[in-house]
Each structure stands twice: as structure tokens, then as C-alpha cells.
């Protein structure tokens, strides 16, 4: 494969795995090189400004984690969204071209079929069937001003646990020497 260069990649077109979707549902096709900021700006505009009730995020291969990240950001920003997740495999077709073709023949191409993991996530403002596989209900929302821990938890879903004693910094103790020399010199000591 050292003399070959990938010249084209294409993935099979498969229908969305969700029944009863409206024909105008927005599908966010997340790619490996997609910018999360661009994806989120478009998706949020569709849900907030255009009043869409449902949106689908899909990605395959290395884009799966970016797809999940987009969904989690949207759920946190909008809140109250029902979710259904479907995981499957997609066939990706890669065409590789020989960079060092034989002198007496045409350039050789190599075609590789790969099965890569793929994810489709439906987010909906409307309730979905809780009995279908992959369903997640909306996260419970805390009332504004409700403080469960006595400290600021802005941006956190649940309060942080109290810190463990072994993680707290050790105290630096300073002793004053009783030496008659000098005028109250101090020596620092770190207790372990």
C-alpha cells in the first residue's frame, strides 16, 4: 500500500432508521472534518428560529464521537429533548490509485470496501415511544434559583461531591526559631 494514494471515498446511502419522520426533517451529516461550531450554529437555528420539532444527527467512522458531542451540546442548550439512538454499520468504498504504475500498462486502481460503525441520533421536542430500543428521556431540569449543594453549580447537571482529604494541599507550617542570634528568623517546614 506504500505506492498507493487514496483518491476517493464514498459511503453507501441508507435511509434513516426512524419510522414516521416528517419528510422535511433536518439531517445533520457529521463528517470527520466538520467544525462543531458550524454544525451547532445551523442546528440551533433550525430548532430555535425555524421552530423545527425534530432533528437527526448522523455520522460514521471517525465522525461518530463528533456526532455524539453535537447531540450532547444541543441537549444541554435546549433541554427537554427526547432522544433515540441507533447504531449500525455502513459500507464505505475507498478507491486507491497506484503512484508507481508499471511502465507498459495503465495505472492500477485498488477498491476497498470497509464496514465502519455508524450512528444516527434523533432529537425531538415531542415525546417519542419510550419502549423502542435506544430511547432516552429528557434530563430533569432544575428550577431557576434551586441550589442543591449550597455552592454555585451554574453549568453543572448535578452538584460536585465534596473534595477528598487526600486531594487537599498539605499545609505549610512556619516555625519561629528561639535562637538568640538574629531577630526572630523564620524557617519554613513542610509537614507530611
C-alpha positions as CSV (number, residue, x, y, z in Angstrom):
1,X,0.0,0.0,0.0
2,X,3.0,2.3,0.2
3,X,2.8,3.1,-3.5
4,X,-0.9,3.8,-3.4
5,X,-2.8,7.0,-2.7
6,X,-6.4,7.3,-1.7
7,X,-8.2,9.3,-4.4
8,X,-11.9,8.9,-3.5
9,X,-14.1,7.8,-0.6
10,X,-17.8,7.3,-0.8
11,X,-20.3,5.9,1.6
12,X,-23.5,4.0,0.8
13,X,-26.7,6.0,1.1
14,X,-29.0,4.3,3.5
15,X,-32.4,5.6,4.7
16,X,-32.7,6.9,8.2
17,X,-33.6,4.2,10.7
18,X,-36.5,6.1,12.3
19,X,-40.1,5.4,11.1
20,X,-42.7,8.2,10.8
21,X,-40.2,11.1,10.4
22,X,-41.7,14.2,8.7
23,X,-40.4,14.5,5.1
24,X,-38.7,17.8,5.8
25,X,-36.7,16.6,8.9
26,X,-33.3,18.1,9.0
27,X,-30.4,15.6,8.9
28,X,-27.1,16.8,10.1
29,X,-24.5,14.7,8.4
30,X,-21.4,15.0,10.5
31,X,-18.1,14.3,8.8
32,X,-14.6,13.8,10.3
33,X,-13.5,17.3,9.2
34,X,-16.8,19.1,10.2
35,X,-16.4,22.0,12.6
36,X,-18.6,21.6,15.6
37,X,-19.3,25.4,15.8
38,X,-20.7,25.4,12.2
39,X,-22.8,22.3,12.8
40,X,-24.2,23.7,16.0
41,X,-25.0,27.2,14.6
42,X,-27.0,25.6,11.8
43,X,-28.8,23.1,14.0
44,X,-29.7,25.6,16.7
45,X,-31.0,28.0,14.1
46,X,-33.2,25.2,12.7
47,X,-34.6,24.3,16.2
48,X,-34.9,27.7,17.7
49,X,-35.5,30.2,14.8
50,X,-37.4,27.9,12.4
51,X,-39.3,26.1,15.1
52,X,-38.4,22.5,14.0
53,X,-39.7,19.8,16.3
54,X,-37.1,17.1,15.4
55,X,-33.6,16.9,14.1
56,X,-31.3,13.9,13.2
57,X,-27.6,13.8,13.6
58,X,-25.7,11.1,11.8
59,X,-22.0,10.2,11.4
60,X,-19.8,7.2,10.6
61,X,-16.3,6.0,11.3
62,X,-14.2,8.7,13.0
63,X,-17.1,11.1,12.9
64,X,-19.1,9.1,15.5
65,X,-17.6,10.9,18.5
66,X,-18.1,14.3,17.0
67,X,-21.8,13.3,16.3
68,X,-22.3,12.4,19.9
69,X,-20.6,15.7,21.0
70,X,-23.0,17.7,18.9
71,X,-26.0,15.9,20.3
72,X,-24.9,16.4,23.9
73,X,-24.3,20.2,23.3
74,X,-27.8,20.5,21.8
75,X,-29.5,18.7,24.6
76,X,-27.7,20.9,27.2
77,X,-28.6,24.1,25.3
78,X,-32.2,23.4,24.5
79,X,-33.2,21.0,27.3
80,X,-36.3,18.8,27.3
81,X,-35.3,16.8,24.2
82,X,-36.3,13.1,23.8
83,X,-33.6,11.0,22.2
84,X,-33.5,7.8,20.2
85,X,-30.1,6.4,19.2
86,X,-29.5,3.7,16.5
87,X,-26.1,2.2,15.9
88,X,-25.3,0.2,12.8
89,X,-22.6,-0.5,10.2
90,X,-22.2,1.3,6.9
91,X,-20.1,0.2,3.9
92,X,-17.5,2.8,2.8
93,X,-15.9,2.5,-0.6
94,X,-12.3,3.7,-0.9
95,X,-10.5,3.9,-4.3
96,X,-6.7,3.9,-4.1
97,X,-4.5,4.7,-7.1
98,X,-1.1,3.2,-7.8
99,X,1.5,6.0,-7.7
100,X,4.2,3.8,-9.4
101,X,2.3,2.1,-12.3
102,X,4.1,-0.4,-14.4
103,X,5.7,1.3,-17.5
104,X,3.9,-0.9,-20.0
105,X,0.4,-0.7,-18.6
106,X,-2.3,1.7,-17.4
107,X,-2.4,3.0,-13.8
108,X,-3.9,0.4,-11.4
109,X,-6.7,1.2,-9.0
110,X,-7.5,-0.7,-5.9
111,X,-11.0,-0.7,-4.5
112,X,-11.5,-1.4,-0.7
113,X,-14.9,-2.0,0.9
114,X,-14.9,-1.2,4.6
115,X,-17.6,-1.8,7.2
116,X,-17.5,1.1,9.6
117,X,-19.6,1.9,12.7
118,X,-22.3,4.4,12.1
119,X,-24.7,6.3,14.5
120,X,-28.0,8.1,14.0
121,X,-29.5,10.1,16.8
122,X,-33.0,11.6,16.7
123,X,-33.7,14.5,18.9
124,X,-37.3,15.5,19.4
125,X,-39.2,18.2,21.3
126,X,-42.3,15.9,21.1
127,X,-42.5,12.7,23.2
128,X,-41.2,9.5,21.5
129,X,-42.1,5.9,22.1
130,X,-40.2,5.0,25.4
131,X,-40.4,1.3,24.5
132,X,-38.2,1.5,21.4
133,X,-34.6,0.4,21.7
134,X,-32.2,3.3,22.2
135,X,-34.7,5.7,23.8
136,X,-33.5,8.2,26.4
137,X,-36.0,10.5,28.2
138,X,-35.2,14.2,28.6
139,X,-32.9,15.1,31.5
140,X,-34.8,16.5,34.5
141,X,-34.4,20.3,34.7
142,X,-33.7,22.1,37.9
143,X,-35.8,25.2,38.7
144,X,-34.0,28.5,38.4
145,X,-32.6,29.5,41.7
146,X,-32.7,26.0,43.1
147,X,-29.4,25.2,44.7
148,X,-28.9,21.7,45.9
149,X,-25.3,22.0,47.3
150,X,-25.1,25.4,48.8
151,X,-22.4,26.4,46.2
152,X,-22.7,27.7,42.7
153,X,-23.4,24.9,40.3
154,X,-24.0,27.0,37.2
155,X,-23.5,24.9,34.1
156,X,-23.4,21.6,36.0
157,X,-26.0,18.9,35.8
158,X,-25.5,17.7,39.4
159,X,-23.5,19.1,42.3
160,X,-19.9,18.1,42.7
161,X,-19.1,15.7,45.5
162,X,-17.1,17.2,48.5
163,X,-13.3,17.0,47.9
164,X,-11.4,14.1,49.3
165,X,-9.0,14.8,52.1
166,X,-6.0,13.3,50.3
167,X,-6.5,15.6,47.4
168,X,-6.3,18.8,49.5
169,X,-2.9,20.6,49.5
170,X,-0.7,19.9,52.5
171,X,-0.4,22.8,55.0
172,X,2.7,24.8,55.1
173,X,3.7,25.5,58.7
174,X,6.2,28.2,59.6
175,X,8.1,28.0,62.9
176,X,9.8,30.9,64.6
177,X,13.2,29.9,66.0
178,X,14.0,30.7,69.6
179,X,17.6,31.3,68.7
180,X,19.2,34.3,70.4
181,X,21.0,35.1,67.2
182,X,19.1,37.2,64.7
183,X,15.9,39.0,65.2
184,X,13.2,36.3,65.0
185,X,14.4,34.5,61.9
186,X,11.9,32.0,60.4
187,X,12.4,28.6,58.9
188,X,9.8,27.1,56.7
189,X,8.9,23.4,57.2
190,X,6.6,21.3,55.2
191,X,4.7,18.7,57.3
192,X,4.0,15.4,55.6
